């Protein structure tokens, strides 16, 4: 499987441009990669919390402008962007209470992307990513891997039905290293703290035990390295 850096090298053919849209910038981690190739980036998200985090992450990136905006109805003109990058599409209809998938909402988002650009890229966790199992520690009813799979199927259908071709599809792994198992587990607990915080120390220890069980199936805790598997694709409108 390719490395995380190789993924961005592969995507650089599409991300190298004058003007791009980062849709759902989250904490800004992936926006930094995008900024290596694109001269000016408009970043949109609906979360004030992510806005604050991303501003800190990107404080030295003068080429990025962040805005709070609904991805279903943006204020940009038609075909305003050379490329759109989305790194969290599978989570845009996420519910913390019940498992459901809002295909109407996601279709609206995709149609807005089509209005804005002829080149659309996605880089996000693959359905087989172990994070799908880890998420159940925080919300047992959430089928995160199925959500990702169905999102990918919807992307392909809507875009190909609209005259786009899949030009690139591959997988890469982002290796996240930790200094100790305790650091590793604390990080795992914090990843989905917006979904569920431990009620007390006993509850936290129970959550950690379940996370340990899942991580050890892949020897990740032994190696102190989380393997974040990404699927990345690029679609272009046919001439």
C-alpha positions as a Markdown table, in Angstrom:
| # | Residue | x | y | z |
|---|---|---|---|---|
| 1 | Unk | 0.0 | 0.0 | 0.0 |
| 2 | Unk | 1.2 | 3.5 | -0.8 |
| 3 | Unk | 2.4 | 5.9 | 1.8 |
| 4 | Unk | 0.5 | 9.0 | 2.8 |
| 5 | Unk | 3.0 | 11.2 | 1.1 |
| 6 | Unk | 2.7 | 9.1 | -2.1 |
| 7 | Unk | -1.1 | 9.7 | -2.0 |
| 8 | Unk | -0.6 | 13.5 | -2.1 |
| 9 | Unk | 2.0 | 13.1 | -4.9 |
| 10 | Unk | -0.6 | 11.2 | -6.9 |
| 11 | Unk | -3.3 | 13.8 | -6.2 |
| 12 | Unk | -0.9 | 16.7 | -7.1 |
| 13 | Unk | -1.8 | 16.4 | -10.8 |
| 14 | Unk | -5.3 | 17.5 | -9.9 |
| 15 | Unk | -4.5 | 19.8 | -6.9 |
| 16 | Unk | -1.9 | 21.9 | -8.6 |
| 17 | Unk | -4.0 | 24.9 | -9.7 |
| 18 | Unk | -4.8 | 28.6 | -9.2 |
| 19 | Unk | -7.9 | 28.3 | -7.1 |
| 20 | Unk | -9.3 | 25.4 | -5.1 |
| 21 | Unk | -12.0 | 24.6 | -2.6 |
| 22 | Unk | -11.4 | 22.6 | 0.6 |
| 23 | Unk | -14.8 | 21.4 | 1.5 |
| 24 | Unk | -15.0 | 20.5 | 5.2 |
| 25 | Unk | -11.6 | 21.6 | 6.4 |
| 26 | Unk | -12.0 | 20.2 | 9.9 |
| 27 | Unk | -8.8 | 20.9 | 11.9 |
| 28 | Unk | -6.9 | 22.0 | 8.8 |
| 29 | Unk | -4.4 | 19.1 | 8.7 |
| 30 | Unk | -5.2 | 18.1 | 5.2 |
| 31 | Unk | -5.6 | 21.7 | 4.1 |
| 32 | Unk | -1.9 | 22.1 | 4.7 |
| 33 | Unk | -1.2 | 19.4 | 2.2 |
| 34 | Unk | -3.5 | 21.0 | -0.3 |
| 35 | Unk | -1.8 | 24.3 | 0.1 |
| 36 | Unk | 1.5 | 22.8 | -1.2 |
| 37 | Unk | -0.1 | 22.7 | -4.6 |
| 38 | Unk | -2.9 | 25.2 | -4.9 |
| 39 | Unk | -2.1 | 28.9 | -5.0 |
| 40 | Unk | -5.3 | 30.0 | -3.3 |
| 41 | Unk | -7.7 | 27.9 | -1.3 |
| 42 | Unk | -11.2 | 28.7 | 0.0 |
| 43 | Unk | -11.9 | 26.5 | 2.9 |
| 44 | Unk | -15.5 | 25.9 | 4.1 |
| 45 | Unk | -17.0 | 24.1 | 7.1 |
| 46 | Unk | -20.1 | 24.5 | 9.3 |
| 47 | Unk | -18.3 | 24.1 | 12.7 |
| 48 | Unk | -17.1 | 27.1 | 14.7 |
| 49 | Unk | -15.0 | 24.7 | 16.8 |
| 50 | Unk | -13.2 | 23.4 | 13.7 |
| 51 | Unk | -12.8 | 27.0 | 12.4 |
| 52 | Unk | -10.9 | 27.8 | 15.6 |
| 53 | Unk | -8.7 | 24.7 | 15.3 |
| 54 | Unk | -8.0 | 25.2 | 11.6 |
| 55 | Unk | -7.0 | 28.9 | 12.1 |
| 56 | Unk | -4.3 | 27.7 | 14.5 |
| 57 | Unk | -3.2 | 24.9 | 12.2 |
| 58 | Unk | -3.0 | 27.2 | 9.2 |
| 59 | Unk | -1.8 | 30.4 | 10.9 |
| 60 | Unk | 1.2 | 30.5 | 8.6 |
| 61 | Unk | -0.6 | 29.7 | 5.4 |
| 62 | Unk | -1.4 | 33.0 | 3.7 |
| 63 | Unk | -3.0 | 31.3 | 0.7 |
| 64 | Unk | -5.9 | 29.8 | 2.7 |
| 65 | Unk | -9.2 | 31.7 | 3.5 |
| 66 | Unk | -11.5 | 29.9 | 5.9 |
| 67 | Unk | -15.2 | 30.5 | 6.1 |
| 68 | Unk | -18.3 | 29.1 | 7.9 |
| 69 | Unk | -20.6 | 28.0 | 5.0 |
| 70 | Unk | -23.1 | 25.3 | 4.2 |
| 71 | Unk | -21.6 | 23.0 | 1.5 |
| 72 | Unk | -25.1 | 22.4 | 0.0 |
| 73 | Unk | -25.5 | 26.0 | -1.0 |
| 74 | Unk | -22.4 | 28.1 | -1.3 |
| 75 | Unk | -22.0 | 31.7 | -2.4 |
| 76 | Unk | -19.4 | 31.0 | -5.1 |
| 77 | Unk | -20.2 | 31.4 | -8.8 |
| 78 | Unk | -20.6 | 28.5 | -11.3 |
| 79 | Unk | -17.3 | 26.7 | -12.1 |
| 80 | Unk | -15.4 | 29.1 | -9.8 |
| 81 | Unk | -12.8 | 26.5 | -8.7 |
| 82 | Unk | -10.2 | 24.5 | -10.7 |
| 83 | Unk | -10.6 | 21.7 | -8.2 |
| 84 | Unk | -12.5 | 20.7 | -5.1 |
| 85 | Unk | -11.0 | 18.5 | -2.3 |
| 86 | Unk | -13.2 | 16.8 | 0.2 |
| 87 | Unk | -11.6 | 14.7 | 3.0 |
| 88 | Unk | -14.6 | 13.9 | 5.2 |
| 89 | Unk | -17.6 | 13.3 | 2.9 |
| 90 | Unk | -18.6 | 10.2 | 4.7 |
| 91 | Unk | -19.3 | 12.1 | 7.9 |
| 92 | Unk | -21.4 | 15.0 | 6.5 |
| 93 | Unk | -24.7 | 13.2 | 7.5 |
| 94 | Unk | -23.4 | 11.7 | 10.7 |
| 95 | Unk | -25.8 | 11.4 | 13.7 |
| 96 | Unk | -24.5 | 10.8 | 17.2 |
| 97 | Unk | -27.8 | 9.4 | 18.4 |
| 98 | Unk | -29.1 | 6.9 | 15.8 |
| 99 | Unk | -27.6 | 5.2 | 12.7 |
| 100 | Unk | -29.0 | 6.8 | 9.6 |
| 101 | Unk | -27.7 | 7.9 | 6.2 |
| 102 | Unk | -29.1 | 11.0 | 4.6 |
| 103 | Unk | -28.5 | 10.4 | 0.9 |
| 104 | Unk | -30.6 | 13.4 | -0.1 |
| 105 | Unk | -28.3 | 15.7 | 1.9 |
| 106 | Unk | -25.2 | 14.2 | 0.4 |
| 107 | Unk | -26.7 | 14.3 | -3.1 |
| 108 | Unk | -27.3 | 18.0 | -2.7 |
| 109 | Unk | -23.7 | 18.5 | -1.7 |
| 110 | Unk | -22.5 | 16.6 | -4.7 |
| 111 | Unk | -24.7 | 18.6 | -7.1 |
| 112 | Unk | -23.2 | 21.8 | -5.6 |
| 113 | Unk | -19.7 | 20.4 | -6.2 |
| 114 | Unk | -20.6 | 19.7 | -9.8 |
| 115 | Unk | -21.8 | 23.3 | -10.1 |
| 116 | Unk | -18.5 | 24.7 | -8.8 |
| 117 | Unk | -15.9 | 22.6 | -10.5 |
| 118 | Unk | -15.1 | 20.1 | -13.3 |
| 119 | Unk | -12.5 | 18.4 | -11.1 |
| 120 | Unk | -13.4 | 16.8 | -7.8 |
| 121 | Unk | -11.1 | 14.8 | -5.5 |
| 122 | Unk | -11.9 | 12.8 | -2.4 |
| 123 | Unk | -9.3 | 11.5 | 0.1 |
| 124 | Unk | -10.8 | 9.9 | 3.3 |
| 125 | Unk | -10.8 | 6.8 | 5.4 |
| 126 | Unk | -11.4 | 3.6 | 3.5 |
| 127 | Unk | -14.3 | 1.3 | 4.5 |
| 128 | Unk | -11.9 | -1.3 | 5.8 |
| 129 | Unk | -10.2 | 1.2 | 8.1 |
| 130 | Unk | -10.1 | 0.0 | 11.7 |
| 131 | Unk | -11.6 | 3.3 | 12.8 |
| 132 | Unk | -15.0 | 1.8 | 11.8 |
| 133 | Unk | -14.7 | -0.6 | 14.7 |
| 134 | Unk | -13.1 | 2.0 | 17.1 |
| 135 | Unk | -16.1 | 4.3 | 16.5 |
| 136 | Unk | -18.4 | 1.7 | 18.0 |
| 137 | Unk | -16.7 | 2.3 | 21.4 |
| 138 | Unk | -18.2 | 5.8 | 21.3 |
| 139 | Unk | -21.5 | 5.0 | 19.5 |
| 140 | Unk | -22.3 | 1.3 | 19.4 |
| 141 | Unk | -25.1 | 1.7 | 16.8 |
| 142 | Unk | -23.0 | 3.6 | 14.3 |
| 143 | Unk | -21.9 | 1.5 | 11.3 |
| 144 | Unk | -19.1 | 3.8 | 10.3 |
| 145 | Unk | -17.6 | 1.4 | 7.7 |
| 146 | Unk | -20.9 | 0.9 | 6.0 |
| 147 | Unk | -21.5 | 4.7 | 6.0 |
| 148 | Unk | -18.2 | 5.2 | 4.2 |
| 149 | Unk | -18.9 | 2.4 | 1.7 |
| 150 | Unk | -22.4 | 3.8 | 0.8 |
| 151 | Unk | -21.0 | 7.3 | 0.6 |
| 152 | Unk | -18.4 | 6.1 | -2.0 |
| 153 | Unk | -21.1 | 4.4 | -4.0 |
| 154 | Unk | -23.2 | 7.5 | -4.0 |
| 155 | Unk | -20.3 | 9.7 | -5.1 |
| 156 | Unk | -19.6 | 7.4 | -8.0 |
| 157 | Unk | -23.2 | 7.2 | -9.1 |
| 158 | Unk | -24.0 | 11.0 | -8.9 |
| 159 | Unk | -20.7 | 12.1 | -10.6 |
| 160 | Unk | -20.7 | 9.5 | -13.4 |
| 161 | Unk | -24.4 | 10.2 | -14.1 |
| 162 | Unk | -23.4 | 13.8 | -14.4 |
| 163 | Unk | -20.7 | 13.2 | -17.0 |
| 164 | Unk | -17.6 | 12.8 | -14.8 |
| 165 | Unk | -15.0 | 10.1 | -15.2 |
| 166 | Unk | -13.1 | 8.3 | -12.5 |
| 167 | Unk | -9.5 | 9.0 | -13.4 |
| 168 | Unk | -7.7 | 7.9 | -10.2 |
| 169 | Unk | -8.4 | 5.4 | -7.5 |
| 170 | Unk | -5.9 | 4.1 | -5.0 |
| 171 | Unk | -5.2 | 3.4 | -1.3 |
| 172 | Unk | -2.6 | 4.8 | 1.1 |
| 173 | Unk | -1.8 | 4.5 | 4.8 |
| 174 | Unk | -1.1 | 7.4 | 7.2 |
| 175 | Unk | 1.2 | 6.0 | 9.9 |
| 176 | Unk | 0.6 | 7.9 | 13.2 |
| 177 | Unk | 3.3 | 7.0 | 15.7 |
| 178 | Unk | 3.1 | 7.3 | 19.5 |
| 179 | Unk | 5.7 | 7.4 | 22.3 |
| 180 | Unk | 3.8 | 5.1 | 24.7 |
| 181 | Unk | 0.6 | 3.0 | 24.9 |
| 182 | Unk | -0.9 | 5.5 | 27.3 |
| 183 | Unk | -0.4 | 8.4 | 24.9 |
| 184 | Unk | -1.9 | 6.2 | 22.1 |
| 185 | Unk | -5.0 | 5.4 | 24.2 |
| 186 | Unk | -5.5 | 8.9 | 25.4 |
| 187 | Unk | -5.4 | 10.1 | 21.7 |
| 188 | Unk | -8.0 | 7.4 | 20.8 |
| 189 | Unk | -10.2 | 8.6 | 23.6 |
| 190 | Unk | -10.0 | 12.2 | 22.3 |
| 191 | Unk | -10.6 | 11.4 | 18.7 |
| 192 | Unk | -14.4 | 11.1 | 19.1 |
| 193 | Unk | -14.8 | 13.1 | 22.3 |
| 194 | Unk | -17.5 | 15.1 | 20.5 |
| 195 | Unk | -19.5 | 11.9 | 20.3 |
| 196 | Unk | -19.0 | 10.6 | 23.8 |
| 197 | Unk | -16.9 | 11.6 | 26.8 |
| 198 | Unk | -16.3 | 9.0 | 29.5 |
| 199 | Unk | -18.7 | 9.5 | 32.5 |
| 200 | Unk | -15.9 | 8.9 | 35.0 |
| 201 | Unk | -12.6 | 7.2 | 35.4 |
| 202 | Unk | -14.1 | 3.7 | 35.5 |
| 203 | Unk | -16.0 | 4.3 | 32.3 |
| 204 | Unk | -12.8 | 5.7 | 30.7 |
| 205 | Unk | -10.9 | 2.6 | 31.7 |
| 206 | Unk | -13.6 | 0.4 | 30.2 |
| 207 | Unk | -13.5 | 2.3 | 26.9 |
| 208 | Unk | -9.7 | 1.9 | 26.9 |
| 209 | Unk | -10.0 | -1.8 | 27.4 |
| 210 | Unk | -12.3 | -2.1 | 24.4 |
| 211 | Unk | -9.9 | 0.1 | 22.3 |
| 212 | Unk | -7.0 | -2.1 | 23.3 |
| 213 | Unk | -8.9 | -5.2 | 22.2 |
| 214 | Unk | -9.5 | -3.7 | 18.8 |
| 215 | Unk | -6.0 | -2.3 | 18.2 |
| 216 | Unk | -4.4 | -5.5 | 19.2 |
| 217 | Unk | -6.1 | -7.4 | 16.4 |
| 218 | Unk | -3.8 | -5.4 | 14.1 |
| 219 | Unk | -0.8 | -5.3 | 16.5 |
| 220 | Unk | -1.0 | -1.5 | 16.4 |
| 221 | Unk | -0.7 | -1.0 | 20.1 |
| 222 | Unk | 2.3 | -3.3 | 20.2 |
| 223 | Unk | 4.0 | -1.3 | 17.4 |
| 224 | Unk | 2.7 | 2.0 | 18.9 |
| 225 | Unk | 1.6 | 3.0 | 15.4 |
| 226 | Unk | -1.9 | 3.7 | 14.1 |
| 227 | Unk | -2.4 | 2.7 | 10.5 |
| 228 | Unk | -5.0 | 5.1 | 9.0 |
| 229 | Unk | -6.1 | 3.6 | 5.7 |
| 230 | Unk | -7.2 | 6.1 | 3.1 |
| 231 | Unk | -9.0 | 5.7 | -0.2 |
| 232 | Unk | -8.4 | 8.5 | -2.7 |
| 233 | Unk | -10.1 | 9.3 | -6.0 |
| 234 | Unk | -10.2 | 11.9 | -8.6 |
| 235 | Unk | -13.1 | 12.7 | -11.0 |
| 236 | Unk | -13.0 | 14.9 | -14.1 |
| 237 | Unk | -15.9 | 16.1 | -16.2 |
| 238 | Unk | -15.7 | 14.6 | -19.7 |
| 239 | Unk | -15.3 | 17.1 | -22.5 |
